[in-house]
């Protein structure tokens, strides 16, 4: 099976290209002819002006969002964005959220900030487009969902494959039983990478390092906030690519199959966890899940791929395309009464439309929690070194108090609560 592995070189080349991309803003986004009327415009602010947040923000602007503000602990980043959009730069995201004229935010900050800032946005009456992963612990996911729903906010998860026609097509084939009864599932995601040495460095001028850390534990600055990828693989700030990139193929999994309705899960796995340098997230993980209904799932590092195998064939979905056995599955035309998944051709545009219409977008908070919980439970099983039993309805680990402690994390003051 070809899973199109993402090598470290290809990943770093992509990250470098994103960092080098100019802050180009289409003229239409700033009020020129052809933009939506003022009554339909969605004003947006950016939280986290690094490469990923900036890329999504540009997509939102290009889809008709009206940018008015940006916030980041890096002074040069927020000011550069503010200049480009003729907007306002904020050192503290809470000051931006206090604006009455702000409709929605794009959250592209470090992983340890995602849920805290999403919750703050919801409480401030703002909708949110949130980059993956969701939480750095499973309890964050549950609290985030509760707050988003309580305040009736629109939430779009940054799993852009949901806005690809072939991904929707593959999941519809599975949901409508064209591969027969689902028996096995394979999910493959790119592996985490080594971090830097962890050696202490001076905090660069223009960085509010204390605010960059936020709820994460205090540690000496070692270059992880300097635009590189080291912090993505530091357990203080993230849980690594098992969630950070695993969110993509896991999201396709839950789009095609309701894991939360498959009964209790038995989860066990192994991995390599580095003991030197900044990287201490799981690498080379090997996780097996058995659902109470008998369906089994393998979760491995490699490319970016989700495969459903049933009694009548299989369908494999990657961001590059779809394949099936028998190949005739791809020629099937859905019947009028078949299950149809929400259609989106533009992930950013889908979010903005949902904000205007007050509806759920294609990748809403419930789906984000379903997929992220799989990576969280997998990580807990690996670190516990034993089989974990998870009840997806009660949302609790069964009969293992020690493992259950890993469902939460301690936060640094003054961010002690969410």
C-alpha positions as CSV (number, residue, x, y, z in Angstrom):
1,X,0.0,0.0,0.0
2,X,1.4,3.4,-1.0
3,X,0.8,6.0,1.8
4,X,2.8,8.9,0.3
5,X,5.1,9.4,3.3
6,X,6.0,12.9,4.2
7,X,9.7,13.0,4.8
8,X,11.4,15.4,7.2
9,X,13.0,17.2,4.2
10,X,9.7,17.6,2.4
11,X,8.0,18.8,5.6
12,X,10.7,21.4,6.4
13,X,10.7,22.6,2.8
14,X,7.0,23.2,3.0
15,X,7.3,25.0,6.3
16,X,10.1,27.2,4.9
17,X,8.0,28.1,1.9
18,X,5.1,29.0,4.1
19,X,7.3,31.3,6.2
20,X,8.7,33.0,3.1
21,X,5.2,33.6,1.6
22,X,4.4,37.3,1.4
23,X,1.5,38.9,3.4
24,X,-0.4,39.5,0.2
25,X,-3.9,40.7,0.7
26,X,-6.4,40.8,-2.2
27,X,-7.7,44.3,-2.9
28,X,-11.3,43.0,-2.7
29,X,-10.8,42.0,0.9
30,X,-10.1,45.7,1.8
31,X,-13.3,47.0,0.4
32,X,-12.9,47.3,-3.3
33,X,-15.6,46.5,-5.9
34,X,-16.9,43.0,-5.9
35,X,-16.8,42.4,-2.1
36,X,-19.9,41.4,-0.2
37,X,-22.1,44.2,1.1
38,X,-21.3,45.5,4.6
39,X,-24.3,43.7,6.0
40,X,-22.8,40.3,4.9
41,X,-19.2,40.9,5.7
42,X,-17.6,38.9,8.5
43,X,-14.9,40.9,10.4
44,X,-12.0,38.7,11.4
45,X,-9.0,38.8,13.6
46,X,-5.9,36.6,13.7
47,X,-4.6,35.0,16.8
48,X,-1.1,33.7,16.2
49,X,0.7,35.3,13.2
50,X,3.1,32.5,12.4
51,X,3.2,30.6,9.1
52,X,0.2,28.4,9.6
53,X,-2.1,31.0,11.2
54,X,-1.1,33.5,8.5
55,X,-1.8,31.0,5.7
56,X,-5.3,30.3,7.0
57,X,-6.0,34.0,7.6
58,X,-5.1,34.7,4.0
59,X,-7.5,32.1,2.9
60,X,-10.3,33.6,5.0
61,X,-9.5,37.1,3.5
62,X,-9.5,35.6,0.0
63,X,-12.9,34.1,0.7
64,X,-14.5,37.4,1.7
65,X,-13.6,37.8,5.4
66,X,-12.9,41.4,6.4
67,X,-9.6,41.6,8.4
68,X,-9.4,44.2,11.1
69,X,-6.9,43.0,13.7
70,X,-4.0,40.7,14.6
71,X,-2.4,39.6,17.8
72,X,0.8,37.7,18.6
73,X,3.5,37.6,21.3
74,X,6.0,38.5,18.5
75,X,5.8,42.3,17.9
76,X,7.1,42.3,14.3
77,X,4.6,39.6,13.3
78,X,1.5,41.4,14.6
79,X,2.6,44.8,13.4
80,X,3.3,43.5,9.9
81,X,-0.2,42.0,9.6
82,X,-1.8,45.2,11.0
83,X,0.0,47.3,8.4
84,X,-1.1,45.0,5.6
85,X,-4.8,45.1,6.5
86,X,-4.9,48.7,7.8
87,X,-6.0,47.2,11.1
88,X,-4.9,47.1,14.7
89,X,-2.1,45.1,16.3
90,X,-2.6,43.7,19.8
91,X,0.0,42.3,22.2
92,X,-2.7,40.5,24.2
93,X,-5.4,38.5,22.4
94,X,-7.9,39.4,25.2
95,X,-7.8,43.0,24.2
96,X,-8.7,42.1,20.6
97,X,-11.5,39.9,21.7
98,X,-13.0,42.8,23.6
99,X,-13.8,44.6,20.4
100,X,-17.5,44.9,19.7
101,X,-16.9,45.0,15.9
102,X,-15.1,41.7,15.7
103,X,-17.2,38.7,14.5
104,X,-14.7,35.9,14.3
105,X,-11.1,34.8,14.9
106,X,-8.6,32.6,13.2
107,X,-6.6,30.7,15.9
108,X,-3.2,29.6,14.6
109,X,-1.2,29.9,17.9
110,X,0.9,27.2,19.5
111,X,-1.0,24.0,20.4
112,X,-1.1,24.7,24.1
113,X,-3.1,27.9,23.4
114,X,-5.8,26.5,21.1
115,X,-8.4,25.6,23.6
116,X,-7.8,28.4,26.0
117,X,-8.2,31.0,23.2
118,X,-11.2,29.2,21.6
119,X,-13.0,29.3,24.9
120,X,-12.1,32.9,25.5
121,X,-13.4,33.8,22.0
122,X,-16.7,31.9,22.6
123,X,-17.3,33.7,25.9
124,X,-16.6,37.0,24.1
125,X,-19.2,36.1,21.5
126,X,-16.8,35.4,18.7
127,X,-16.9,32.5,16.3
128,X,-13.6,30.6,15.6
129,X,-11.7,28.8,12.9
130,X,-9.2,26.7,14.9
131,X,-6.1,25.0,13.7
132,X,-5.5,21.4,14.7
133,X,-4.9,19.7,17.0
134,X,-7.7,20.7,19.4
135,X,-6.5,20.2,23.0
136,X,-3.2,19.1,24.5
137,X,-5.3,16.8,26.8
138,X,-8.6,15.2,26.4
139,X,-10.4,17.2,29.1
140,X,-9.6,20.3,27.1
141,X,-11.6,18.9,24.2
142,X,-14.6,18.2,26.4
143,X,-14.6,21.6,28.0
144,X,-14.1,23.4,24.7
145,X,-17.1,21.6,23.2
146,X,-19.3,22.4,26.1
147,X,-18.4,26.1,26.0
148,X,-18.7,26.4,22.2
149,X,-22.2,24.8,22.4
150,X,-23.3,26.8,25.5
151,X,-22.5,30.1,23.8
152,X,-23.9,28.9,20.4
153,X,-20.7,29.8,18.5
154,X,-19.7,28.6,15.1
155,X,-16.5,26.5,15.2
156,X,-14.6,25.3,12.2
157,X,-11.7,22.8,12.7
158,X,-8.7,23.2,10.4
159,X,-9.1,19.8,8.8
160,X,-9.2,21.1,5.2
161,X,-9.6,17.7,3.6
162,X,-13.3,17.9,4.5
163,X,-13.6,20.4,1.8
164,X,-12.2,18.0,-0.9
165,X,-14.8,16.3,-3.1
166,X,-13.0,13.0,-3.2
167,X,-12.8,12.7,0.6
168,X,-16.5,13.3,0.9
169,X,-17.1,10.8,-1.9
170,X,-15.1,8.1,-0.1
171,X,-16.8,8.6,3.2
172,X,-20.2,8.5,1.6
173,X,-19.4,5.1,0.0
174,X,-18.5,3.8,3.4
175,X,-21.5,5.3,5.2
176,X,-23.9,3.9,2.6
177,X,-22.6,0.4,2.9
178,X,-21.1,0.1,-0.5
179,X,-18.0,-1.7,0.9
180,X,-20.3,-3.9,3.0
181,X,-20.0,-4.0,6.8
182,X,-16.9,-2.2,8.0
183,X,-14.4,-4.7,9.6
184,X,-11.0,-3.0,9.7
185,X,-9.7,0.6,9.6
186,X,-6.2,1.8,9.0
187,X,-5.1,5.3,9.8
188,X,-1.6,6.6,8.9
189,X,-0.2,10.0,9.8
190,X,3.2,11.6,9.4
191,X,5.6,10.9,12.3
192,X,6.9,13.5,14.8
193,X,10.4,14.9,14.3
194,X,13.3,15.5,16.5
195,X,13.4,18.8,18.3
196,X,16.4,20.9,19.0
197,X,19.0,20.3,21.8
198,X,16.9,22.1,24.4
199,X,19.9,24.3,25.3
200,X,18.8,27.7,26.9
201,X,19.1,30.8,24.6
202,X,18.5,34.5,25.2
203,X,14.9,35.5,24.6
204,X,14.9,37.5,21.3
205,X,14.0,41.1,21.3
206,X,10.4,41.7,20.4
207,X,9.1,38.4,21.9
208,X,6.8,38.4,25.0
209,X,8.0,35.0,26.0
210,X,5.8,34.8,29.1
211,X,2.7,35.4,27.0
212,X,4.0,32.9,24.3
213,X,4.2,30.2,27.0
214,X,0.8,31.1,28.4
215,X,-0.7,28.1,30.2
216,X,2.2,25.8,29.4
217,X,4.9,25.2,32.1
218,X,7.7,27.7,32.3
219,X,10.9,26.5,30.7
220,X,13.9,28.5,29.5
221,X,13.7,29.8,26.0
222,X,15.6,27.5,23.6
223,X,14.5,28.6,20.2
224,X,11.2,26.7,20.0
225,X,9.3,29.9,19.5
226,X,11.5,31.2,16.7
227,X,9.5,30.0,13.8
228,X,10.9,26.5,13.8
229,X,9.0,23.3,14.4
230,X,10.7,22.2,17.7
231,X,7.7,23.1,19.9
232,X,5.4,20.9,17.9
233,X,7.3,18.0,19.3
234,X,7.7,19.2,22.9
235,X,5.1,17.6,25.3
236,X,4.9,20.7,27.4
237,X,3.3,22.5,24.4
238,X,1.8,19.8,22.3
239,X,1.4,16.0,22.0
240,X,3.1,15.8,18.7
241,X,2.1,14.7,15.2
242,X,0.0,11.8,16.6
243,X,-2.6,14.6,17.0
244,X,-1.1,17.6,15.2
245,X,-1.1,15.8,11.8
246,X,-3.1,12.7,12.9
247,X,-6.0,15.1,13.0
248,X,-6.3,15.0,9.2
249,X,-6.6,11.2,8.6
250,X,-8.5,10.7,11.9
251,X,-11.0,13.3,10.8
252,X,-11.6,11.4,7.6
253,X,-12.1,8.3,9.8
254,X,-14.8,9.8,11.9
255,X,-16.4,11.4,8.8
256,X,-16.8,7.9,7.3
257,X,-17.5,5.9,10.5
258,X,-19.0,6.7,13.9
259,X,-16.3,5.5,16.3
260,X,-18.2,7.1,19.2
261,X,-21.1,4.7,18.5
262,X,-19.1,1.5,18.2
263,X,-19.1,0.7,21.9
264,X,-16.3,0.8,24.3
265,X,-12.7,0.9,22.9
266,X,-9.8,-1.3,24.0
267,X,-6.6,0.7,23.1
268,X,-3.0,-0.4,23.5
269,X,0.2,0.7,21.8
270,X,3.9,1.3,21.9
271,X,6.2,4.1,20.7
272,X,9.6,5.6,21.0
273,X,9.8,8.6,23.3
274,X,13.1,10.4,23.1
275,X,14.9,11.1,26.4
276,X,17.4,13.7,25.1
277,X,16.8,17.1,23.4
278,X,13.6,19.0,23.2
279,X,11.5,16.3,21.6
280,X,9.7,14.1,24.1
281,X,6.5,13.3,22.2
282,X,5.7,9.8,20.9
283,X,7.4,8.7,17.7
284,X,7.1,5.5,15.6
285,X,3.9,4.8,17.4
286,X,2.1,1.5,16.9
287,X,-1.5,1.6,18.2
288,X,-4.2,-1.0,18.0
289,X,-7.9,-0.3,18.8
290,X,-10.7,-2.8,19.1
291,X,-14.2,-1.5,19.3
292,X,-16.8,-3.3,21.2
293,X,-18.7,-4.1,18.0
294,X,-15.7,-6.1,16.7
295,X,-14.3,-3.5,14.3
296,X,-10.5,-3.2,14.6
297,X,-8.3,-0.2,13.8
298,X,-4.6,0.2,13.3
299,X,-3.0,3.7,13.8
300,X,0.5,4.0,12.5
301,X,3.0,6.7,11.4
302,X,3.9,7.1,7.7
303,X,1.9,9.2,5.1
304,X,-1.5,10.7,5.4
305,X,-4.1,8.0,4.7
306,X,-7.3,6.4,5.9
307,X,-8.6,3.1,4.7
308,X,-11.9,1.4,5.4
309,X,-12.1,-2.4,4.7
310,X,-15.5,-4.1,4.6
311,X,-17.0,-7.4,3.7
312,X,-17.4,-6.3,0.1
313,X,-14.2,-4.3,-0.6
314,X,-12.2,-1.4,0.6
315,X,-11.8,2.4,0.1
316,X,-8.6,4.3,0.8
317,X,-8.5,8.1,1.1
318,X,-5.6,10.5,1.1
319,X,-5.3,14.2,0.4
320,X,-4.0,13.2,-3.0
321,X,-6.9,11.1,-4.1
322,X,-9.1,8.0,-3.5
323,X,-8.7,4.4,-4.5
324,X,-10.8,1.3,-4.0
325,X,-11.0,-2.5,-4.4
326,X,-12.9,-3.4,-6.4
327,X,-12.2,-0.3,-8.5
328,X,-15.8,-0.4,-9.7
329,X,-16.7,1.1,-6.3
330,X,-15.5,4.5,-7.6
331,X,-18.1,4.3,-10.4
332,X,-21.1,4.0,-8.1
333,X,-23.7,6.8,-8.3
334,X,-25.4,7.5,-5.0
335,X,-29.1,6.8,-4.8
336,X,-31.5,9.6,-3.9
337,X,-32.1,8.2,-0.4
338,X,-28.4,7.6,0.4
339,X,-26.7,9.5,3.2
340,X,-25.2,12.7,1.9
341,X,-22.4,14.5,3.8
342,X,-22.2,18.3,3.9
343,X,-20.6,19.6,0.7
344,X,-17.9,22.2,1.0
345,X,-15.5,23.3,-1.8
346,X,-13.7,26.0,0.2
347,X,-12.9,25.4,3.9
348,X,-12.5,29.0,4.7
349,X,-15.5,30.1,2.7
350,X,-17.6,27.3,4.4
351,X,-16.7,28.8,7.8
352,X,-17.7,32.3,6.7
353,X,-21.0,31.1,5.3
354,X,-21.7,29.3,8.5
355,X,-21.0,32.5,10.5
356,X,-23.5,34.4,8.3
357,X,-26.2,31.7,8.4
358,X,-25.5,30.6,12.1
359,X,-25.2,26.9,11.1
360,X,-22.6,24.3,11.7
361,X,-19.7,24.2,9.2
362,X,-18.4,21.1,7.6
363,X,-15.9,20.4,10.4
364,X,-17.7,21.4,13.6
365,X,-16.7,21.1,17.2
366,X,-18.3,17.7,17.7
367,X,-16.4,16.1,14.9
368,X,-13.2,17.8,16.1
369,X,-13.6,16.2,19.5
370,X,-14.4,12.7,18.1
371,X,-11.2,12.6,16.1
372,X,-8.9,14.3,18.6
373,X,-10.0,12.0,21.3
374,X,-8.6,9.0,19.4
375,X,-5.1,10.5,19.3
376,X,-5.4,11.5,23.0
377,X,-6.4,8.0,24.1
378,X,-3.7,6.5,21.9
379,X,-1.1,8.7,23.6
380,X,-2.4,7.8,27.1
381,X,-2.3,4.0,26.3
382,X,1.3,4.4,25.0
383,X,2.5,6.3,28.0
384,X,0.6,4.1,30.5
385,X,2.2,1.0,29.0
386,X,-1.0,-1.1,29.2
387,X,-4.4,-1.6,27.6
388,X,-6.8,1.3,28.2
389,X,-10.6,0.9,28.0
390,X,-12.4,4.0,26.9
391,X,-16.1,4.6,27.1
392,X,-16.9,7.1,24.3
393,X,-20.5,7.7,25.6
394,X,-19.6,8.5,29.2
395,X,-16.2,9.9,28.0
396,X,-14.1,8.3,30.6
397,X,-11.4,5.7,31.1
398,X,-12.8,2.5,32.7
399,X,-11.1,1.1,35.8
400,X,-7.8,2.8,35.6
401,X,-7.4,5.7,38.0
402,X,-3.7,6.3,37.2
403,X,-4.4,6.5,33.4
404,X,-7.3,8.8,34.0
405,X,-5.0,11.4,35.6
406,X,-3.6,11.8,32.1
407,X,-6.9,13.2,30.9
408,X,-6.1,16.6,32.3
409,X,-3.0,18.8,32.6
410,X,-1.9,21.4,35.1
411,X,-1.7,25.0,33.9
412,X,0.6,27.8,34.7
413,X,-0.9,30.8,36.6
414,X,-2.7,33.0,35.7
415,X,-4.1,30.5,33.1
416,X,-5.0,28.0,35.8
417,X,-8.5,27.3,34.6
418,X,-10.4,26.9,31.3
